Amino acid sequence: MLRLVTIPISHFCEKARWALDRAGIPYREERHVQLIHRLAARRAGGGRTVPVLVTPEGALGESDEILAWVDERTPPQERLFPSDAGERAEVEGLCRRLDERLGPTGRRLIYIHMLRQRGLMVRFNNQGVPAWEARALRLTWPLAIREMKRQLGIGPGAEDEAEAAVWRELDHVAELLGNGRRFLCGDRFGAADLTFAALAAALIVPPVYGVPLPQPDVLRPETAALVERARAHPAGRYALRLFTEHHPRAAAAA
């Protein structure tokens, strides 16, 4: 069986989970906490980041590679990428922009908020990880925070910069949808939609996700306000609709 190495709350990992679940491809998820995930990723044949999908042909260490691999094994009428070369290039370009801009800045912003809420962060962060990893993260919390901040580029002014960058990307998506189209590229749900919704999850914390996420009623007021603002944005509303209408776990719950 395929193995998917993840940080359970990661939005890039959710992107891979969503694609696999949607295609009905069975896999075993191996969850890890931050920092230890780098060792797990390398041991699985990837680089320093997750997700890593271990397949019979080798390891895939980037979420966009996983989407493409899954799509090749999906019936043509259900594929995420269009067959036309020009249309595919447009989809890949938008996915690349989201991966490079919304993904990292959304992650940085929500980590800035959640690292201030140790108990809540640990409780949701450690779902399904090995017990020894959960204990290690708790015991080394001050050191772990310092290293996470270093890796994520969290320093003076980072919150304002990340927030501004996030709203720029949400505004960009809203502009793309402004002509009344139901999807970002083409006339049906595709790779750009899945990528956007998964990466926006860091901000809209959808009720349906690969693991439960802390909802606004348990978050600190300033974090809850951030989430509600993102959910109220036209692009945020769009992302929530995609989770409701196209996420496999939402269909299973219904």
ZAMARLUM-634588 format. One record per residue (C-alpha): x, y, z; residue in three letters. Coordinates in steps of 0.1 Angstrom, whole numbers, padded with zeros to 4 digits. Each point is the difference from the previous one (the first is absolute). Layout:
<rec <X Y Z> 'ALA'>
...
REM end
This chain:
<rec <0000 0000 0000> 'MET'>
<rec <0011 0036 -0007> 'LEU'>
<rec <0014 0019 0030> 'ARG'>
<rec <-0007 0037 0005> 'LEU'>
<rec <0024 0018 0024> 'VAL'>
<rec <-0016 0031 0016> 'THR'>
<rec <-0003 0025 0027> 'ILE'>
<rec <-0037 -0005 0007> 'PRO'>
<rec <-0011 0036 0001> 'ILE'>
<rec <0021 0011 -0030> 'SER'>
<rec <-0020 0015 -0029> 'HIS'>
<rec <0025 -0012 -0026> 'PHE'>
<rec <-0006 -0035 0014> 'CYS'>
<rec <-0037 0005 -0002> 'GLU'>
<rec <0004 0008 -0036> 'LYS'>
<rec <0016 -0034 -0006> 'ALA'>
<rec <-0026 -0018 0023> 'ARG'>
<rec <-0029 0016 -0019> 'TRP'>
<rec <0013 -0011 -0034> 'ALA'>
<rec <0006 -0036 0011> 'LEU'>
<rec <-0034 -0002 0018> 'ASP'>
<rec <-0018 0015 -0029> 'ARG'>
<rec <0016 -0025 -0024> 'ALA'>
<rec <-0008 -0029 0023> 'GLY'>
<rec <0036 -0011 0002> 'ILE'>
<rec <0008 -0018 0033> 'PRO'>
<rec <0029 0011 0020> 'TYR'>
<rec <0014 -0001 0036> 'ARG'>
<rec <0006 0034 0016> 'GLU'>
<rec <0031 0003 0022> 'GLU'>
<rec <-0003 0031 0022> 'ARG'>
<rec <0028 0018 0016> 'HIS'>
<rec <0005 0032 0021> 'VAL'>
<rec <0020 0030 -0013> 'GLN'>
<rec <0038 -0003 -0002> 'LEU'>
<rec <-0001 -0038 0004> 'ILE'>
<rec <-0019 0000 -0033> 'HIS'>
<rec <0032 0009 -0018> 'ARG'>
<rec <0016 -0033 0011> 'LEU'>
<rec <-0031 -0019 -0010> 'ALA'>
<rec <-0001 0017 -0034> 'ALA'>
<rec <0036 -0008 -0008> 'ARG'>
<rec <-0003 -0036 0013> 'ARG'>
<rec <-0030 -0004 -0024> 'ALA'>
<rec <0021 0012 -0030> 'GLY'>
<rec <-0011 0036 -0001> 'GLY'>
<rec <0017 0033 0010> 'GLY'>
<rec <-0005 0021 0031> 'ARG'>
<rec <-0037 0006 -0004> 'THR'>
<rec <-0033 -0019 0000> 'VAL'>
<rec <-0021 -0013 -0015> 'PRO'>
<rec <0020 -0029 -0014> 'VAL'>
<rec <-0019 -0027 -0019> 'LEU'>
<rec <0019 -0033 -0002> 'VAL'>
<rec <-0011 -0019 -0031> 'THR'>
<rec <0013 -0032 -0017> 'PRO'>
<rec <0018 0023 -0025> 'GLU'>
<rec <0017 0021 0027> 'GLY'>
<rec <-0007 0029 0023> 'ALA'>
<rec <-0017 0032 -0009> 'LEU'>
<rec <0010 0029 0023> 'GLY'>
<rec <-0022 0029 -0012> 'GLU'>
<rec <-0037 0004 0001> 'SER'>
<rec <-0002 0011 -0036> 'ASP'>
<rec <0018 -0032 -0011> 'GLU'>
<rec <-0025 -0021 0020> 'ILE'>
<rec <-0029 0017 -0017> 'LEU'>
<rec <0014 -0007 -0034> 'ALA'>
<rec <0008 -0037 0010> 'TRP'>
<rec <-0035 -0005 0013> 'VAL'>
<rec <-0016 0016 -0031> 'ASP'>
<rec <0018 -0024 -0023> 'GLU'>
<rec <-0018 -0028 0019> 'ARG'>
<rec <-0034 0016 -0001> 'THR'>
<rec <-0027 -0007 -0027> 'PRO'>
<rec <0002 0027 -0027> 'PRO'>
<rec <-0034 0014 0008> 'GLN'>
<rec <0009 0006 0036> 'GLU'>
<rec <0035 0014 -0004> 'ARG'>
<rec <0011 0032 0017> 'LEU'>
<rec <0021 0013 -0029> 'PHE'>
<rec <-0013 0007 -0035> 'PRO'>
<rec <0013 -0020 -0030> 'SER'>
<rec <0005 0031 -0021> 'ASP'>
<rec <0037 0012 0003> 'ALA'>
<rec <-0009 0037 0001> 'GLY'>
<rec <-0027 -0005 0026> 'GLU'>
<rec <0022 -0022 0021> 'ARG'>
<rec <0028 0026 -0001> 'ALA'>
<rec <-0025 0026 0014> 'GLU'>
<rec <-0010 -0023 0028> 'VAL'>
<rec <0036 -0009 0009> 'GLU'>
<rec <0009 0037 0000> 'GLY'>
<rec <-0027 0008 0025> 'LEU'>
<rec <0008 -0030 0022> 'CYS'>
<rec <0036 0011 0000> 'ARG'>
<rec <-0009 0035 0011> 'ARG'>
<rec <-0022 -0013 0028> 'LEU'>
<rec <0027 -0025 0011> 'ASP'>
<rec <0027 0028 0000> 'GLU'>
<rec <-0021 0028 0015> 'ARG'>
<rec <-0031 -0009 0018> 'LEU'>
<rec <0014 -0033 0015> 'GLY'>
<rec <0030 0014 0017> 'PRO'>
<rec <-0015 0033 0011> 'THR'>
<rec <-0032 -0016 0013> 'GLY'>
<rec <0021 -0025 0019> 'ARG'>
<rec <0022 0027 0015> 'ARG'>
<rec <-0030 0021 0011> 'LEU'>
<rec <-0019 -0028 0017> 'ILE'>
<rec <0031 -0013 0018> 'TYR'>
<rec <0006 0035 0013> 'ILE'>
<rec <-0034 -0002 0016> 'HIS'>
<rec <0000 -0036 0011> 'MET'>
<rec <0035 0000 0016> 'LEU'>
<rec <-0015 0024 0025> 'ARG'>
<rec <-0026 -0027 0010> 'GLN'>
<rec <0022 -0029 0012> 'ARG'>
<rec <-0027 -0022 0014> 'GLY'>
<rec <-0023 0003 -0030> 'LEU'>
<rec <0028 -0003 -0025> 'MET'>
<rec <0014 -0032 0015> 'VAL'>
<rec <-0034 -0016 0004> 'ARG'>
<rec <-0010 0004 -0036> 'PHE'>
<rec <0036 -0002 -0014> 'ASN'>
<rec <0008 -0034 0015> 'ASN'>
<rec <-0030 -0020 -0013> 'GLN'>
<rec <0011 -0035 -0011> 'GLY'>
<rec <0038 0005 0004> 'VAL'>
<rec <0021 -0025 0019> 'PRO'>
<rec <-0002 0004 0038> 'ALA'>
<rec <0037 0006 0004> 'TRP'>
<rec <-0001 0029 -0026> 'GLU'>
<rec <-0029 0016 0019> 'ALA'>
<rec <0019 -0002 0032> 'ARG'>
<rec <0032 0013 -0016> 'ALA'>
<rec <-0018 0031 -0014> 'LEU'>
<rec <-0016 0008 0034> 'ARG'>
<rec <0033 -0004 0019> 'LEU'>
<rec <0021 0020 -0025> 'THR'>
<rec <-0027 0026 -0007> 'TRP'>
<rec <0021 0032 0005> 'PRO'>
<rec <0028 -0014 -0022> 'LEU'>
<rec <-0026 -0013 -0025> 'ALA'>
<rec <-0017 0034 -0002> 'ILE'>
<rec <0034 0018 -0006> 'ARG'>
<rec <0009 -0024 -0029> 'GLU'>
<rec <-0035 0002 -0015> 'MET'>
<rec <0002 0038 0000> 'LYS'>
<rec <0034 -0002 -0016> 'ARG'>
<rec <-0012 -0023 -0028> 'GLN'>
<rec <-0032 0019 -0007> 'LEU'>
<rec <0017 0034 0000> 'GLY'>
<rec <-0020 0013 0030> 'ILE'>
<rec <0016 0031 0014> 'GLY'>
<rec <-0007 0037 0005> 'PRO'>
<rec <-0026 0012 -0025> 'GLY'>
<rec <-0007 -0035 -0013> 'ALA'>
<rec <-0037 0001 0011> 'GLU'>
<rec <-0009 0032 -0019> 'ASP'>
<rec <0020 -0012 -0031> 'GLU'>
<rec <-0017 -0034 0000> 'ALA'>
<rec <-0034 0014 0005> 'GLU'>
<rec <0004 0025 -0029> 'ALA'>
<rec <0013 -0028 -0023> 'ALA'>
<rec <-0029 -0023 0009> 'VAL'>
<rec <-0027 0026 -0008> 'TRP'>
<rec <0017 0008 -0033> 'ARG'>
<rec <-0003 -0037 -0010> 'GLU'>
<rec <-0036 -0002 0012> 'LEU'>
<rec <-0008 0032 -0020> 'ASP'>
<rec <0017 -0015 -0030> 'HIS'>
<rec <-0022 -0032 0002> 'VAL'>
<rec <-0031 0021 0005> 'ALA'>
<rec <0009 0020 -0031> 'GLU'>
<rec <0003 -0031 -0020> 'LEU'>
<rec <-0035 -0011 0011> 'LEU'>
<rec <-0014 0035 -0005> 'GLY'>
<rec <-0014 -0007 -0034> 'ASN'>
<rec <-0025 -0025 0015> 'GLY'>
<rec <0019 -0032 -0007> 'ARG'>
<rec <-0005 -0029 0024> 'ARG'>
<rec <0035 -0013 -0002> 'PHE'>
<rec <0034 0016 -0004> 'LEU'>
<rec <0009 -0017 -0033> 'CYS'>
<rec <-0025 -0016 -0023> 'GLY'>
<rec <-0035 -0011 0007> 'ASP'>
<rec <0006 -0026 0027> 'ARG'>
<rec <0019 -0007 0032> 'PHE'>
<rec <0037 -0004 -0007> 'GLY'>
<rec <0036 0002 0013> 'ALA'>
<rec <-0001 0038 0004> 'ALA'>
<rec <-0032 -0002 0021> 'ASP'>
<rec <0014 -0028 0022> 'LEU'>
<rec <0033 0017 0005> 'THR'>
<rec <-0016 0033 0009> 'PHE'>
<rec <-0025 -0015 0025> 'ALA'>
<rec <0026 -0022 0017> 'ALA'>
<rec <0025 0029 0004> 'LEU'>
<rec <-0027 0024 0011> 'ALA'>
<rec <-0009 -0025 0028> 'ALA'>
<rec <0027 0015 0022> 'ALA'>
<rec <-0021 0032 0001> 'LEU'>
<rec <-0036 -0012 -0002> 'ILE'>
<rec <0005 -0032 0022> 'VAL'>
<rec <-0028 -0019 -0017> 'PRO'>
<rec <-0022 -0023 0021> 'PRO'>
<rec <0008 -0028 -0025> 'VAL'>
<rec <0037 -0009 -0003> 'TYR'>
<rec <0024 -0029 0002> 'GLY'>
<rec <0001 0005 0038> 'VAL'>
<rec <-0021 0021 0023> 'PRO'>
<rec <0011 0037 0001> 'LEU'>
<rec <-0007 0025 0028> 'PRO'>
<rec <-0031 0020 -0008> 'GLN'>
<rec <-0004 0037 0008> 'PRO'>
<rec <-0020 -0007 0032> 'ASP'>
<rec <0032 -0015 0017> 'VAL'>
<rec <0026 0024 -0015> 'LEU'>
<rec <0013 0032 0016> 'ARG'>
<rec <-0021 0030 -0010> 'PRO'>
<rec <0026 0014 -0024> 'GLU'>
<rec <0004 -0033 -0018> 'THR'>
<rec <-0037 -0006 -0002> 'ALA'>
<rec <-0004 0035 -0015> 'ALA'>
<rec <0026 -0009 -0026> 'LEU'>
<rec <-0018 -0032 -0009> 'VAL'>
<rec <-0034 0017 -0002> 'GLU'>
<rec <0015 0027 -0022> 'ARG'>
<rec <0014 -0026 -0024> 'ALA'>
<rec <-0032 -0019 -0001> 'ARG'>
<rec <-0019 0031 -0008> 'ALA'>
<rec <0022 0009 -0029> 'HIS'>
<rec <-0014 -0010 -0034> 'PRO'>
<rec <0029 -0023 -0006> 'ALA'>
<rec <-0003 -0015 0035> 'GLY'>
<rec <-0037 -0006 -0006> 'ARG'>
<rec <0010 -0018 -0032> 'TYR'>
<rec <0025 -0022 0018> 'ALA'>
<rec <-0026 -0010 0026> 'LEU'>
<rec <-0024 -0009 -0028> 'ARG'>
<rec <0027 -0022 -0016> 'LEU'>
<rec <0005 -0018 0032> 'PHE'>
<rec <-0038 -0005 0004> 'THR'>
<rec <-0007 -0011 -0035> 'GLU'>
<rec <0032 -0017 -0012> 'HIS'>
<rec <0019 -0013 0030> 'HIS'>
<rec <-0003 -0039 0003> 'PRO'>
<rec <-0004 0002 0038> 'ARG'>
<rec <-0029 0024 -0004> 'ALA'>
<rec <-0018 -0024 -0023> 'ALA'>
<rec <0007 -0029 0023> 'ALA'>
<rec <-0014 0020 0030> 'ALA'>
<rec <-0031 0008 -0020> 'ALA'>
REM end
